[in-house]
């Protein structure tokens, strides 16, 4: 058990530099600022983006915009959760439409295979696994991928939404703590 905890800790420490994705984040902030969007809305918008999500938005709020950790975390949780009900509700229709073309079929096959490979914990523990999967702030996890995993494993809408929300809160807590400890910084 100790070896597993040490192994997970090492993976987390090695992947922390990837969490904030500075190039994409910096370009997004510059574009949004150029269009006179407030700093609060920038944090919300960044946290809505797939891959970046709140892992990139919280450091932006705390370090770039000098928000309190609470304000940065709350805005990021709100932004991260905004697209999730729509993803859960409309994924079937979008996937069906995409699968009508060869490129769309290849993309959805790749996306679902990737999600399945990263979401073994969801398959094994269902709701609790979904919360843990979304809550661990590592690349390839998060609310967007958790929504795809919930769909793939056939979890119901309200149950998925609730456990994804719990995972987002867990992730926000972890990222905020890491920012406060100086492990994650905005460069």
C-alpha positions in Angstrom: 0.0 0.0 0.0 2.8 2.4 0.9 4.5 1.7 -2.5 1.3 2.6 -4.3 0.9 5.9 -2.4 4.6 6.8 -3.0 4.1 5.9 -6.7 1.0 8.1 -7.0 2.8 10.9 -5.2 5.8 10.7 -7.6 3.4 10.7 -10.7 1.6 13.8 -9.3 4.9 15.7 -8.6 6.3 14.8 -12.1 3.1 15.9 -13.9 2.5 19.1 -12.0 4.4 21.2 -14.6 1.9 20.0 -17.2 -1.2 20.9 -15.3 -1.3 24.6 -16.0 -0.3 24.4 -19.8 1.3 27.9 -20.0 1.2 28.3 -23.8 -2.5 27.7 -24.3 -3.4 29.5 -21.2 -1.3 32.6 -22.0 -2.7 32.9 -25.5 -6.3 32.5 -24.2 -5.8 35.2 -21.6 -4.2 37.6 -24.1 -7.1 37.1 -26.6 -9.8 37.5 -23.9 -8.1 40.6 -22.4 -7.8 42.2 -25.8 -11.6 41.9 -26.1 -12.2 43.8 -22.8 -13.4 40.8 -20.9 -13.2 41.2 -17.1 -10.7 39.1 -15.1 -13.5 37.3 -13.4 -15.0 36.2 -16.7 -11.6 35.2 -18.0 -11.2 32.8 -15.0 -14.7 31.4 -15.7 -14.0 31.0 -19.4 -10.6 29.3 -18.9 -12.1 26.8 -16.5 -14.8 25.9 -19.1 -12.2 24.9 -21.6 -11.4 21.2 -22.1 -8.0 20.0 -21.0 -7.2 23.3 -19.1 -10.3 23.4 -16.9 -9.9 24.6 -13.3 -6.3 23.2 -13.1 -5.3 26.2 -15.2 -7.9 28.7 -14.1 -7.2 28.7 -10.4 -3.5 29.6 -10.8 -4.5 32.4 -13.2 -7.0 33.8 -10.7 -4.6 33.6 -7.8 -1.3 34.6 -9.4 -2.2 36.7 -12.4 -5.3 38.5 -11.2 -4.4 38.4 -7.5 -7.8 37.0 -6.4 -8.2 35.5 -3.0 -7.8 31.7 -3.2 -11.6 31.4 -2.4 -12.7 33.7 -5.2 -10.4 32.0 -7.7 -11.7 28.5 -6.6 -15.4 29.5 -6.7 -15.2 31.1 -10.1 -13.3 28.1 -11.5 -15.7 25.6 -10.1 -18.6 27.5 -11.6 -16.9 27.7 -15.0 -15.8 24.1 -14.9 -19.4 22.9 -14.2 -21.2 25.1 -16.7 -20.7 22.9 -19.8 -21.1 19.6 -18.0 -24.9 19.3 -18.0 -24.9 20.1 -21.8 -22.2 17.5 -22.5 -24.2 14.9 -20.5 -27.5 15.8 -22.2 -26.4 16.2 -25.8 -23.5 13.8 -26.1 -25.5 11.0 -27.7 -26.9 13.3 -30.4 -23.5 14.8 -31.2 -21.8 11.4 -31.3 -24.5 10.0 -33.6 -24.1 13.0 -35.9 -20.3 12.7 -35.9 -20.3 9.0 -36.6 -22.1 9.6 -39.9 -18.8 10.6 -41.5 -15.5 8.6 -41.6 -13.5 11.3 -39.9 -16.2 11.7 -37.2 -16.3 8.0 -36.6 -12.5 7.8 -36.3 -12.5 10.7 -33.9 -15.3 9.3 -31.7 -13.7 5.8 -31.7 -10.3 7.4 -30.6 -12.0 9.6 -28.0 -13.9 6.8 -26.4 -11.0 4.4 -26.5 -8.8 7.0 -24.8 -11.5 7.7 -22.2 -11.9 4.0 -21.5 -8.2 3.5 -21.1 -8.0 6.4 -18.6 -11.1 5.6 -16.7 -10.6 2.1 -15.3 -11.5 3.4 -11.8 -14.9 4.6 -13.1 -15.6 1.2 -14.5 -14.7 -0.5 -11.3 -16.2 1.8 -8.7 -18.8 3.7 -10.8 -20.0 6.8 -8.9 -17.2 6.9 -6.3 -14.7 6.2 -9.1 -16.2 9.0 -11.2 -15.6 11.4 -8.3 -12.0 10.3 -7.8 -11.3 10.3 -11.5 -12.6 13.9 -11.9 -11.0 15.0 -8.6 -7.4 14.0 -9.3 -5.9 17.0 -11.0 -3.8 15.2 -13.6 -3.7 15.6 -17.3 -6.3 13.5 -19.0 -8.7 13.7 -16.1 -11.3 16.3 -15.2 -15.0 17.1 -15.7 -15.0 16.9 -19.5 -13.3 13.4 -19.6 -15.5 12.4 -16.6 -18.6 13.3 -18.6 -17.4 11.1 -21.4 -16.7 8.3 -19.0 -20.1 8.6 -17.4 -21.7 8.3 -20.8 -19.6 5.4 -21.8 -20.4 3.5 -18.7 -24.1 4.3 -18.8 -24.4 6.3 -15.6 -27.6 8.3 -15.2 -27.7 12.1 -15.8 -28.4 13.4 -12.2 -26.1 10.9 -10.6 -23.3 11.7 -13.1 -23.8 15.4 -12.6 -23.6 15.1 -8.8 -20.5 12.9 -8.7 -18.7 15.0 -11.3 -19.5 18.1 -9.2 -18.0 16.4 -6.1 -14.9 15.6 -8.2 -14.7 19.2 -9.4 -14.8 20.3 -5.8 -12.1 17.8 -4.8 -9.9 19.0 -7.7 -10.4 22.7 -6.9 -9.4 21.9 -3.3 -6.2 20.1 -4.4 -5.2 22.7 -7.0 -5.8 25.5 -4.5 -3.7 23.8 -1.8 -0.9 23.2 -4.4 -1.0 26.9 -5.4 -0.9 28.0 -1.8 2.1 25.7 -1.2 3.9 27.1 -4.2 3.9 23.8 -6.1 1.9 25.3 -8.9 2.7 28.8 -10.0 1.7 31.0 -12.9 4.7 31.9 -15.1 
